[in-house]
């Protein structure tokens, strides 16, 4: 199955851990996370992960807070998920938004962003976190509704 790496999100990671979503939690340098523990509320999680048998502390956004005793930094957390998304080409008509609470906006797709923590798509000279095809989703323009899953 084809996968993609997305920025770490504590709520999504917790859902993966609880079996609600498919995916795998890893470090940015592709090390597997053996175990992960969340403390606090969803908006202010403190995240502890065991990597190669050693505990590490992370922010709710997956940024490492500390280095191990040898002074080695293991990298921020990311999430590997199945890649079910359509592959967009430049000039494709798309709908974009940054948060589930934002309304969908029409845009023209430019390219995928691979080197940022938060933004995954470029369209209309802006960066976006969420991007779906316009065709078949026309009814979502201006709404915060979720697209129907296939």
Secondary structure as GFF3:
##gff-version 3
##sequence-region A 1 150
A	DSSP	beta_strand	3	7	.	.	.	ID=ss1
A	DSSP	alpha_helix	10	17	.	.	.	ID=ss2
A	DSSP	beta_strand	24	27	.	.	.	ID=ss3
A	DSSP	beta_strand	35	39	.	.	.	ID=ss4
A	DSSP	three_ten_helix	42	44	.	.	.	ID=ss5
A	DSSP	beta_strand	46	51	.	.	.	ID=ss6
A	DSSP	beta_strand	54	58	.	.	.	ID=ss7
A	DSSP	beta_strand	77	82	.	.	.	ID=ss8
A	DSSP	beta_strand	93	97	.	.	.	ID=ss9
A	DSSP	beta_strand	105	112	.	.	.	ID=ss10
A	DSSP	beta_strand	121	123	.	.	.	ID=ss11
A	DSSP	beta_strand	126	128	.	.	.	ID=ss12
A	DSSP	beta_strand	130	133	.	.	.	ID=ss13
A	DSSP	three_ten_helix	138	140	.	.	.	ID=ss14
###
